[in-house]
Amino acid sequence: MTDLQSKYSKLAQEYSKLRAQNQVLKKAVVDEQSSCNSLKDELKQKEQSLRRVEQEMDSLSFRNQQLMKRVELLQEELLLSESKSKKSRSKGDSPSQVSLQAQSVFDEDLHKKIQENERLHIQWLEAQEQHQQQEAQLSSRLQQLQEEAQEHQAQLEELSCRHAHTIHTLQEDKATLEVKLQTLEREARDCRVRTEECQQQLRKYQSEVSSQLKHSSSVIQEKVPFNDTQLSDYNSLNVPAHNRRHQLRAREVAAQALVFLQNLVSALLNFHSYSEQRVQIYPRDSSIETISAVNQKFSQYLHENASYLRQLEEDLLQLHQSITEDAITALETLEKLQDFSSSFSAYSSFLQKILPYQLKSLEEECESPLCTSALISKNRQLQTDMQKLTAAFHKLRAYVALLALPSVGSGVVCQSSANSVFTQISVCLHGLHDCSSELWKHYSQKASLEQDLPAATQKFCTTNECLLSSLASLTSSSGKMATFFSNSLDFLTSCAGYSPSGALLKPLQADSVMQSKRRAAAYISSVRQARAESVPYGEALANRHILTSSTESREGLMQQVLQSQQKISRLEQEKEHWLLEAQLAQVRLQKESARIAQLEAQVCVSAPQSQLCASAAESPVCVSAAESQVCVSAAETPSEPALADAPEPLQDTSVVGVLSIRSCSESSADQDSREQLIKTHYMSRVSELTTQLQICDSKAVHFHAECRAVAKRLAMAERSRDTLGEELKLANQNITRLQDELSTTKRSYEDQLSMMSDHLCSMNETLSQQRETIDTLKLSAKGNAKKNKSR
């Protein structure tokens, strides 16, 4: 429906435009017709004057011919009179006087006729020249009009060929729009029907809700004996609700504010740094001569700007990190806001501290001999701008301190007061943007004037350019921050819904809210767990004896399992013990075999070969791994005591296993080997455990690094998502803007085409009329020529 109404409005606008254009075209056609009629009248007058002149010329030529004949006759008469006068001379004086008088009369008459003939001949020549000139003008104008007609005809053909396709496409679009209009009309009818149905349902629901409200109000009035919403003391005990959407929006606003503040801090850092560099260069170069004490102190203070600005950025970053999804964000719970307020106050105090030195430095530049009057005026303007900028930061500091009061419990700010504070902060940010823009404008004018100074070096010009870029960045960042704060003012001034009715939110209440939220989440998760399938009651009664016996058997089986586990652990300990004993016996066997081999070698050297073999056959070696005792018998060695006379073994139980220690008369070498073997065993176990521990540590470090990398990637992905969302919004805005421009240009082209077509039609009409007039002129000229020839 909205698209249909917009299309109808567009069609109405186009119709009004076409109607206005039609009126203009009508006026233009009327003007052209009046001018054409006037031209026709002028042409008729010219034709009449031409015909009159031609007639006069014909009459003058005819009169000239008559006069010529008359002159010839008079000449003949003159000759006759002269002959007669010669004859009558002899007759006396009286006839001669008569002839002389007659001759004088004829001479005067002849002189008049000659003058008249000369005048008529001159008029005829002038008329002929005028006729020739008019004929040449008309022929040249005729040729020019023919050329223009050809050009207009070519343009008309070109435009008709060019716009035939567009006309066809527009006709197709018109047809499609008509089809869409019909479909939209059908949809509108369906929507009307649905709206009627929805209105009926709404009335039904309203009646039901009103009845339920009446019932609920009656129940509350009759059944509820205690209402705790009337007293503020009771309302302070209520636990406020948690608004997750407000938390997400607050975190988003804090993130955007952090980005804008980081840009502002970088711009201020660059401005202070380049200001320090400029003080070291101008009006005195510190590398050539010593600068003044004021500039030295000013440079020293400017060097300390990073400590204030970095702390300000760090405090806002901590404030943004404290706003999480699982917390409650309000002025009373933002403890980090006080740190940010103190950092901002410190930076404002820093600006107030460096302001007198900055003003003195500008006055010192004014006192320089190279400073012109224009530079002095710009320095005065810069002094005023710096005072305004410091005042704007000081005013902003006061409002930020007011916002930080509820977080430390030293003051109470109601919602209306907080709204007014937020509004004033927005006004202060706009004022800061105006001050920074004025500062950038005046400083750019000053830099352009300082470039023309003879003492301006390349380093000085570069420093001025860097200062201008930092001021431009400061202006843009402050403007973006002011715009962002103005756009977020509705959210900041809106009530979050955390505080209970009639009371203020406290940090303890915020903790209780989060505890309640966690308990509710745990309860919901426990409720959502699937319950175990239960046995019906009748079946449980029927199988009661089986269940009791099975429980008893289960208890017995559990005891057996425990005994088996204990037995398995004991057997494992014994296994470890006997493995150790086997290793010890193997070592002893190797040592005894080596000793026997040495004895055999000695016997073989001292006795014959037969005795060596007999002694070798009679020397049994008994090694008992179970009793951990080695018995070696030879022909020359006495026999050791029996096993039955051996004392009872001692057992040492440890984590590794059980070790049996027998107090037998063993040599010190055996004891050392035994201790060495035990030491090597424990060392091997310790090395294995250390390697396992190192592997676990390395895995934990690897997993920790992977988790940090994944968290960073997640943060980067979220930032890229936000940037892509903003780019998508900008692209959609550009698309809508381009579509509007396309529609406007399309309408303008259509209007121009219609106007051109009307203009071409009017030009064709004028050309056809001019052709007709030219043809009539040609025919009249031919008729006049034929008449002249016939005469």
C-alpha positions in Angstrom: 0.0 0.0 0.0 2.8 2.4 0.8 4.5 1.6 -2.6 1.2 2.2 -4.3 0.6 5.5 -2.6 4.2 6.6 -3.4 3.7 5.6 -7.0 0.3 7.5 -7.1 2.0 10.6 -5.5 4.9 10.4 -8.1 2.3 10.1 -10.9 0.5 13.1 -9.6 3.7 15.1 -9.3 4.6 14.1 -12.9 1.1 15.1 -14.1 1.4 18.5 -12.4 4.8 19.0 -14.0 3.5 18.0 -17.4 0.6 20.3 -17.0 2.8 23.2 -16.2 5.1 22.3 -19.1 2.0 22.1 -21.4 1.0 25.6 -20.4 4.5 26.9 -21.1 4.5 25.2 -24.4 1.1 26.6 -25.2 2.4 30.1 -24.5 5.5 29.4 -26.6 3.3 28.2 -29.5 1.1 31.3 -29.2 4.2 33.5 -29.3 5.6 31.7 -32.3 2.3 32.0 -34.1 2.1 35.7 -33.4 5.7 36.2 -34.5 4.9 34.1 -37.6 1.8 36.2 -38.4 3.8 39.4 -37.9 6.5 38.0 -40.3 3.7 37.2 -42.8 2.4 40.8 -42.6 5.9 42.2 -43.0 6.4 39.9 -46.0 3.1 41.1 -47.6 4.0 44.7 -47.0 7.4 44.1 -48.6 5.7 42.4 -51.6 3.3 45.3 -51.9 6.1 47.8 -51.8 8.1 45.7 -54.3 5.1 45.6 -56.6 4.6 49.4 -56.2 8.2 50.0 -57.0 8.0 47.7 -60.0 4.9 49.5 -61.2 6.6 52.9 -60.7 9.6 51.6 -62.5 7.4 50.4 -65.4 5.5 53.7 -65.5 8.8 55.6 -65.4 10.3 53.6 -68.2 7.1 54.2 -70.2 7.2 57.9 -69.4 10.9 58.0 -70.4 10.1 56.4 -73.7 7.4 59.0 -74.3 9.8 61.8 -73.4 12.4 60.4 -75.7 9.8 60.4 -78.5 8.8 63.8 -77.6 12.4 65.0 -77.6 12.9 63.5 -81.0 9.8 65.3 -82.3 11.0 68.5 -80.7 14.3 68.1 -82.3 12.7 67.5 -85.7 10.5 70.6 -85.1 13.6 72.5 -84.1 15.3 71.5 -87.3 12.3 72.5 -89.3 12.1 75.8 -87.4 15.7 76.4 -88.1 15.3 75.8 -91.8 12.3 78.0 -91.8 14.1 80.7 -90.0 16.9 80.7 -92.5 14.4 81.2 -95.3 12.6 84.0 -93.5 15.7 86.1 -92.7 15.4 87.9 -95.8 11.9 89.1 -95.1 12.7 91.5 -92.3 13.2 91.9 -88.6 9.6 91.1 -87.3 9.5 87.5 -88.4 13.0 86.9 -86.9 11.9 88.2 -83.5 8.9 85.9 -83.6 11.1 82.9 -84.5 13.5 83.8 -81.7 10.8 83.9 -79.1 9.5 80.6 -80.3 13.0 79.2 -80.2 13.5 80.4 -76.6 10.2 78.8 -75.5 11.2 75.5 -77.1 14.6 75.6 -75.5 13.1 76.1 -72.0 10.7 73.3 -72.6 13.5 71.0 -73.8 15.6 71.9 -70.8 12.8 71.0 -68.4 12.2 67.8 -70.2 15.8 66.9 -70.1 16.0 67.5 -66.3 12.9 65.5 -65.7 14.2 62.7 -67.8 17.5 62.7 -65.8 15.6 62.6 -62.5 13.4 59.8 -63.6 16.5 57.9 -64.9 18.2 58.3 -61.5 15.1 57.1 -59.6 14.9 54.1 -62.0 18.5 53.2 -61.2 18.0 53.5 -57.4 14.8 51.4 -57.6 16.7 48.8 -59.6 19.5 48.7 -57.1 17.1 48.4 -54.2 15.3 45.5 -56.0 18.6 43.7 -56.6 19.6 44.1 -52.9 16.3 42.9 -51.6 16.4 39.9 -54.0 20.0 39.0 -52.8 18.9 39.3 -49.2 15.9 37.2 -49.7 17.9 34.5 -51.6 20.5 34.4 -48.9 17.9 34.2 -46.2 16.1 31.5 -48.2 19.4 29.5 -48.5 20.0 29.9 -44.7 16.5 28.7 -43.9 16.9 25.7 -46.2 20.2 24.8 -44.4 18.5 25.2 -41.0 15.6 23.1 -42.2 18.0 20.4 -43.3 19.9 20.5 -39.9 16.6 20.3 -38.0 15.4 17.5 -40.1 18.7 15.6 -39.5 18.5 16.3 -35.7 14.8 15.2 -35.7 15.7 11.9 -37.5 18.6 11.3 -35.1 16.5 12.0 -32.0 13.7 9.9 -33.3 16.1 7.0 -33.9 17.8 7.5 -30.6 14.7 7.7 -28.5 12.6 5.1 -30.3 14.1 2.4 -28.1 13.5 4.4 -24.9 9.9 5.1 -25.9 9.5 1.3 -26.4 11.0 0.5 -23.1 8.9 3.2 -21.4 5.8 1.7 -22.9 6.8 -1.7 -21.6 7.5 -0.2 -18.2 4.1 1.4 -18.4 2.5 -1.9 -19.1 4.3 -3.7 -16.3 3.4 -0.8 -13.9 -0.2 -1.2 -14.9 0.0 -4.9 -14.2 1.6 -4.2 -10.8 -1.0 -1.6 -10.1 -3.7 -4.1 -10.7 -2.0 -6.7 -8.5 -1.5 -4.0 -5.8 -5.1 -3.1 -6.0 -6.0 -6.8 -5.5 -3.6 -7.0 -2.6 -5.1 -3.8 -1.1 -8.5 -5.3 -1.2 -7.2 -8.4 0.5 -5.5 -6.3 3.1 -8.7 -4.4 3.7 -10.5 -7.7 4.3 -7.7 -8.9 6.6 -7.7 -5.6 8.5 -11.4 -6.0 9.0 -10.9 -9.5 10.3 -8.0 -8.3 12.6 -10.2 -5.5 13.9 -12.9 -7.9 14.7 -10.4 -10.2 16.5 -9.0 -7.1 18.3 -12.4 -6.1 19.5 -12.9 -9.7 20.7 -9.6 -9.8 22.5 -10.2 -6.3 24.0 -13.4 -7.5 25.4 -11.8 -10.7 26.8 -8.9 -8.7 28.3 -11.2 -6.2 29.9 -13.2 -9.0 31.5 -10.0 -10.6 32.7 -8.8 -7.2 34.0 -12.1 -6.7 35.9 -11.8 -10.2 37.4 -8.2 -9.7 38.4 -8.8 -6.4 39.9 -11.7 -7.8 41.9 -9.6 -10.7 43.1 -6.7 -8.3 44.1 -9.1 -6.1 46.0 -10.7 -9.0 47.8 -7.8 -11.5 48.3 -4.6 -9.4 48.5 -4.2 -8.2 52.1 -0.8 -6.5 51.7 0.4 -4.1 49.0 4.1 -3.3 49.1 4.1 -0.8 46.3 2.8 2.1 48.3 5.7 2.6 50.7 9.2 3.4 49.4 10.8 1.5 52.4 9.3 -1.7 51.1 10.1 -0.9 47.5 13.8 -0.6 48.3 13.7 -4.3 49.3 12.4 -5.4 45.9 15.0 -7.0 43.6 15.1 -5.3 40.2 14.9 -7.2 36.9 17.8 -7.7 34.5 17.5 -6.1 31.1 19.9 -8.0 28.7 19.0 -5.8 25.7 19.9 -2.7 27.6 23.2 -4.3 28.6 24.1 -5.1 25.0 23.1 -1.6 23.8 25.2 -0.1 26.6 28.2 -2.1 25.7 27.8 -1.2 22.0 27.5 2.5 22.9 30.6 2.2 25.2 32.6 0.6 22.4 31.7 3.3 19.9 32.5 6.0 22.5 35.9 4.3 23.1 36.7 4.4 19.3 35.8 8.1 19.0 37.7 8.9 22.2 40.8 7.1 20.9 40.6 9.2 17.7 40.3 12.3 19.8 43.2 11.4 22.0 45.4 10.7 19.0 44.5 14.0 17.5 45.3 15.8 20.8 48.6 14.0 21.2 49.6 15.0 17.7 48.5 18.6 18.3 50.5 18.9 21.6 53.5 17.2 20.1 53.6 19.4 17.0 53.0 22.5 19.1 56.0 21.6 21.2 58.0 21.1 17.9 56.8 24.5 16.7 57.8 26.2 19.9 61.3 24.8 19.5 61.5 26.3 15.9 59.6 29.6 15.9 60.2 32.5 16.7 63.6 31.3 17.7 65.3 28.1 16.5 66.6 26.1 19.5 69.4 24.6 17.4 70.8 28.0 16.7 70.0 30.1 19.8 68.3 29.6 23.1 64.6 30.1 23.3 62.8 32.2 25.9 62.1 31.0 29.4 58.4 31.0 28.7 58.7 28.8 25.7 61.1 26.5 27.5 58.5 26.0 30.3 55.7 25.7 27.8 57.7 23.0 25.9 58.4 21.2 29.1 54.7 21.1 30.0 53.7 20.1 26.5 56.0 17.1 26.8 53.9 15.8 29.6 50.7 15.5 27.6 50.9 11.8 26.9 50.7 10.8 30.6 47.3 12.5 30.9 45.9 11.4 27.6 47.0 7.8 27.7 45.6 7.5 31.2 42.3 8.9 30.0 42.2 6.4 27.2 43.1 3.5 29.5 40.4 4.5 32.0 37.7 4.5 29.3 39.0 1.1 28.1 38.6 -0.3 31.6 35.1 1.3 31.8 34.2 -0.4 28.6 35.6 -3.8 29.8 33.5 -3.5 33.0 30.3 -3.3 31.0 29.5 -6.9 30.3 26.4 -8.9 29.4 26.2 -10.4 32.8 26.4 -7.1 34.7 24.0 -4.3 35.5 25.0 -1.0 33.9 23.7 2.1 35.7 25.3 5.3 37.0 25.3 3.8 40.5 27.2 0.6 39.5 29.8 2.2 37.2 32.8 2.3 39.6 35.3 2.9 36.7 33.4 6.1 35.8 35.0 7.8 38.7 38.5 6.9 37.4 37.6 8.3 34.0 36.3 11.5 35.6 39.5 12.0 37.6 41.6 11.4 34.5 39.5 13.9 32.5 39.8 16.4 35.4 43.6 15.9 35.3 43.7 16.6 31.6 41.4 19.7 32.0 43.8 21.0 34.7 46.7 20.3 32.4 45.0 22.5 29.7 44.4 25.3 32.2 48.1 25.0 33.4 49.5 25.4 29.8 47.0 28.1 28.7 48.9 31.1 30.2 52.2 29.9 28.6 50.4 29.4 25.3 49.1 32.9 25.4 52.5 34.3 26.3 54.1 32.3 23.5 51.6 33.9 21.0 52.4 37.3 22.4 56.1 36.6 21.9 55.4 35.8 18.3 53.5 39.1 17.9 56.6 40.9 19.3 58.8 39.3 16.7 60.1 41.8 14.0 59.0 39.5 11.2 55.4 39.4 12.5 53.0 41.5 10.3 49.8 43.1 11.3 47.8 40.3 9.7 49.7 37.7 11.7 49.2 39.8 14.9 45.4 39.7 14.3 45.5 36.0 13.6 47.5 35.4 16.8 44.8 37.4 18.8 42.1 35.2 17.2 44.1 32.1 18.2 44.4 33.3 21.8 40.6 33.7 21.9 40.1 30.2 20.4 42.5 28.5 22.8 40.7 30.2 25.8 37.3 28.9 24.4 38.7 25.4 23.8 40.0 25.2 27.4 36.7 26.6 28.7 34.8 23.9 26.8 37.0 21.1 28.3 36.5 22.6 31.7 32.8 22.8 31.3 32.7 19.2 30.0 34.8 18.1 33.0 32.2 19.5 35.4 29.3 17.5 33.8 31.4 14.3 33.7 32.2 14.7 37.4 28.4 15.1 38.1 27.8 11.8 36.3 30.5 10.0 38.4 28.9 11.1 41.7 26.4 8.2 42.1 29.1 5.5 41.5 31.0 6.5 44.6 27.9 7.0 46.8 28.8 10.7 47.5 25.7 12.1 45.7 22.3 11.1 44.4 21.3 12.0 40.8 17.7 11.4 39.9 16.7 10.4 36.3 15.6 13.9 35.3 18.9 15.4 36.6 20.9 12.7 34.7 18.9 13.5 31.5 19.7 17.2 31.8 23.4 16.4 32.5 23.5 14.2 29.3 21.9 16.9 27.3 24.4 19.5 28.6 27.2 17.1 27.7 25.9 16.9 24.1 25.7 20.7 24.0 29.3 20.9 25.3 30.6 18.4 22.7 29.0 20.5 19.9 30.6 23.6 21.4 34.0 21.8 21.5 33.5 20.9 17.8 32.7 24.6 17.0 35.8 25.8 18.9 38.1 23.3 17.2 36.7 24.2 13.8 37.3 27.9 14.5 40.8 27.1 15.7 41.6 25.1 12.5 40.3 27.9 10.3 42.3 30.6 11.9 45.4 28.5 12.1 45.2 27.6 8.4 45.0 31.3 7.6 48.0 32.0 9.8 50.0 29.1 8.2 49.3 30.5 4.8 50.5 33.9 5.9 53.6 32.4 7.5 54.6 30.6 4.4 55.4 34.0 2.7 57.8 35.0 5.5 61.5 35.2 4.4 62.6 33.2 7.5 60.2 30.3 6.9 62.2 27.1 6.6 61.1 23.8 5.2 61.0 22.3 8.7 58.8 25.1 9.9 56.4 24.7 6.9 56.3 20.9 7.5 55.5 21.5 11.2 52.7 23.9 10.3 51.2 21.3 7.9 51.4 18.6 10.5 49.7 20.9 13.0 46.9 21.7 10.5 46.4 18.0 9.9 46.2 17.3 13.6 43.7 20.1 14.0 41.6 18.8 11.1 41.6 15.4 12.8 40.6 17.0 16.1 37.7 18.8 14.3 36.5 15.7 12.6 36.8 13.5 15.7 35.0 16.0 17.9 32.3 16.4 15.3 31.8 12.7 15.1 31.7 12.4 18.8 29.2 15.2 19.1 27.0 13.6 16.4 27.3 10.1 18.1 26.4 11.5 21.5 23.4 13.4 20.0 22.2 10.2 18.3 22.7 8.2 21.5 21.0 10.8 23.7 17.6 9.0 23.5 19.2 5.8 24.8 21.2 7.5 27.5 18.2 9.5 28.8 15.9 6.5 28.7 15.2 4.6 31.9 16.9 1.2 32.0 14.3 -0.4 34.3 16.8 -1.6 36.8 15.8 0.5 39.8 12.8 -0.7 41.8 9.7 1.5 41.8 10.1 4.4 44.3 13.8 3.6 45.2 17.3 3.9 43.8 19.6 1.2 42.6 22.5 0.2 44.9 25.5 -2.0 44.1 24.4 -4.6 46.6 21.1 -4.8 44.8 23.0 -5.3 41.5 24.9 -8.2 43.1 21.6 -9.7 44.3 20.1 -9.3 40.8 23.0 -11.2 39.2 22.7 -13.9 41.9 19.0 -14.2 41.2 19.8 -14.4 37.5 22.3 -17.2 37.9 19.9 -19.1 40.2 17.1 -18.7 37.7 19.3 -19.9 34.9 20.4 -22.9 37.0 16.7 -23.6 37.8 15.7 -23.4 34.2 18.5 -25.7 33.1 17.6 -28.2 35.8 13.9 -28.0 34.8 14.8 -28.6 31.1 16.7 -31.8 31.9 15.0 -34.9 30.7 13.5 -37.0 33.5 14.3 -40.7 33.8 11.7 -43.1 32.8 9.7 -44.3 35.9 8.2 -47.8 36.5 4.4 -47.9 36.9 3.1 -48.4 40.4 1.3 -51.7 39.8 4.4 -53.2 38.1 6.6 -52.0 40.9 4.3 -53.8 43.5 4.3 -57.0 41.4 8.1 -57.0 41.2 8.8 -56.0 44.8 10.3 -59.3 45.8 12.4 -59.4 42.7 13.6 -55.9 43.4 14.5 -56.6 47.0 16.4 -59.7 46.0 18.1 -57.8 43.2 19.1 -55.0 45.6 20.6 -57.5 48.0 22.4 -59.2 45.2 23.5 -55.8 44.0 24.9 -55.0 47.4 26.8 -58.3 47.4 28.0 -57.8 43.9 29.2 -54.3 44.9 31.1 -55.8 47.8 32.6 -58.4 45.5 33.6 -55.7 43.1 35.3 -53.7 45.9 37.1 -56.8 47.1 38.2 -57.6 43.5 39.4 -54.0 43.0 41.4 -54.2 46.3 42.8 -57.6 45.2 43.7 -56.2 41.8 45.5 -53.3 43.4 47.4 -55.6 45.7 48.3 -57.9 42.9 49.5 -55.0 40.8 51.8 -53.9 43.8 53.1 -57.4 44.0 53.7 -57.5 40.3 55.8 -54.3 40.6 57.6 -55.9 43.5 58.5 -59.1 41.7 59.5 -57.3 38.5 61.9 -55.3 40.6 63.2 -58.5 42.3 63.6 -60.1 38.9 65.7 -57.2 37.7 67.8 -57.5 40.8 68.3 -61.2 40.4 69.2 -60.8 36.8 71.9 -58.3 37.8 73.2 -60.6 40.5 73.3 -63.5 38.0 75.3 -61.5 35.6 77.8 -60.5 38.3 78.1 -64.1 39.6 78.5 -65.5 36.1 81.3 -63.0 35.5 83.0 -64.0 38.8 82.6 -67.7 38.0 84.2 -67.0 34.6 87.1 -65.4 36.3 87.5 -68.3 38.7 87.3 -70.8 35.9 90.0 -68.9 34.1 92.2 -69.0 37.2 91.6 -72.7 37.7 92.3 -73.5 34.1 95.6 -71.7 34.4 96.7 -73.5 37.7 95.1 -77.0 37.2 94.9 -79.5 34.4 92.0 -79.4 32.0 90.3 -82.4 33.5 90.1 -81.0 37.0 88.7 -77.7 35.5 86.0 -79.6 33.8 85.1 -81.6 36.9 85.0 -78.6 39.1 82.9 -76.8 36.5 80.5 -79.8 36.5 80.3 -79.9 40.3 79.7 -76.1 40.8 76.0 -75.6 40.6 74.5 -72.1 40.6 71.2 -71.7 42.3 69.3 -68.5 41.9 65.9 -68.2 43.5 63.9 -65.2 42.3 61.1 -65.9 44.7 63.3 -65.8 47.7 65.7 -63.2 46.3 68.8 -65.2 47.2 71.8 -66.3 45.1 73.7 -69.6 45.9 77.0 -70.3 44.2 78.9 -73.5 45.0 82.4 -74.5 43.7 84.9 -77.1 44.4 87.2 -74.8 46.4 84.5 -72.6 48.2 82.6 -73.6 51.3 78.8 -74.0 51.2 76.6 -71.2 52.5 73.8 -71.6 55.1 70.6 -73.2 54.1 67.4 -71.4 53.2 65.6 -72.6 56.2 68.0 -70.9 58.6 67.5 -67.5 56.8 65.6 -64.8 58.8 62.1 -63.6 57.9 62.1 -60.9 55.1 61.1 -57.3 55.8 58.6 -55.6 53.4 58.7 -51.9 52.4 55.4 -50.7 50.9 55.5 -47.5 48.7 53.7 -46.0 45.7 55.8 -48.1 43.3 55.1 -51.4 45.0 56.2 -53.7 47.8 59.9 -54.4 48.3 61.1 -57.4 50.3 64.4 -56.8 52.2 66.2 -59.9 53.5 69.0 -59.6 56.1 71.4 -62.0 54.4 75.1 -61.9 54.6 75.6 -60.2 51.3 78.6 -58.3 50.2 78.9 -54.6 50.0 79.1 -54.7 46.3 75.7 -56.5 46.1 74.1 -53.8 48.4 75.6 -51.1 46.3 74.3 -52.7 43.1 70.9 -53.1 44.8 70.8 -49.5 45.8 72.0 -48.4 42.4 69.3 -50.5 40.8 66.6 -49.1 43.0 67.9 -45.6 42.4 67.9 -46.2 38.6 64.4 -47.5 38.8 63.1 -44.6 40.7 65.0 -42.2 38.5 63.5 -43.7 35.4 60.0 -43.4 36.9 60.7 -39.8 37.9 61.9 -39.0 34.4 58.8 -40.6 32.9 56.6 -38.6 35.2 58.5 -35.4 34.4 58.2 -36.0 30.7 54.5 -36.6 31.1 54.2 -33.4 33.2 56.1 -31.5 30.6 53.9 -32.9 27.8 50.8 -31.9 29.8 52.3 -28.4 30.4 53.1 -27.9 26.7 49.6 -29.1 25.8 48.1 -26.7 28.3 50.2 -23.8 27.0 49.3 -24.7 23.4 45.6 -24.9 24.2 45.9 -21.5 26.1 47.6 -19.9 23.1 44.9 -21.4 20.8 42.2 -20.1 23.0 43.7 -16.6 23.0 44.1 -16.7 19.3 40.5 -17.8 18.9 39.4 -15.0 21.2 41.4 -12.5 19.2 39.9 -13.8 16.0 36.5 -13.6 17.5 37.0 -10.0 18.5 38.4 -9.2 15.0 35.5 -11.0 13.4 33.0 -9.0 15.5 34.8 -5.7 14.6 34.8 -6.7 11.0 31.1 -7.6 11.3 30.3 -4.2 12.8 32.4 -2.4 10.1 30.7 -4.5 7.3 27.3 -3.7 8.8 28.1 0.0 8.7 29.4 -0.3 5.2 26.3 -2.2 4.2 24.1 0.5 5.7 26.1 3.1 3.8 25.9 1.1 0.6 22.1 0.8 1.0 21.9 4.5 1.6 24.0 5.1 -1.5 21.8 2.7 -3.5 18.6 4.5 -2.4 20.2 7.9 -3.2 21.3 6.7 -6.6 17.9 5.3 -7.3 16.3 8.6 -6.4 18.9 10.4 -8.6 18.2 8.0 -11.4 14.4 8.5 -11.2 14.9 12.3 -11.1 17.3 12.3 -14.1 14.9 9.9 -15.9 12.0 12.3 -15.3 14.2 15.3 -16.4 15.2 13.5 -19.6 11.7 12.6 -20.3 10.6 16.2 -19.8 13.5 17.4 -22.0 12.5 14.9 -24.7 8.9 16.0 -24.6 10.0 19.6 -24.8 12.4 18.9 -27.7 9.7 16.9 -29.5 7.3 19.9 -29.1 10.0 22.3 -30.2 10.8 20.2 -33.3 7.1 20.0 -34.2 6.9 23.8 -33.9 10.0 24.2 -36.0 8.7 21.8 -38.6 5.5 23.9 -38.8 7.5 27.2 -39.2 9.7 25.5 -41.8 6.7 24.3 -43.8 5.2 27.8 -43.6 8.4 29.4 -44.6 8.7 27.0 -47.5 5.2 27.9 -48.6 6.0 31.6 -48.5 9.2 31.0 -50.4 7.3 29.1 -53.0 4.8 31.9 -53.3 7.6 34.5 -53.6 9.2 32.4 -56.3 6.0 32.1 -58.2 5.3 35.9 -57.9 8.9 36.7 -58.9 8.5 34.4 -62.0 5.2 36.1 -62.9 6.7 39.6 -62.6 9.6 38.5 -64.7 7.3 37.2 -67.4 5.3 40.5 -67.3 8.5 42.5 -67.7 9.6 40.4 -70.6 6.2 40.8 -72.2 6.3 44.6 -71.8 
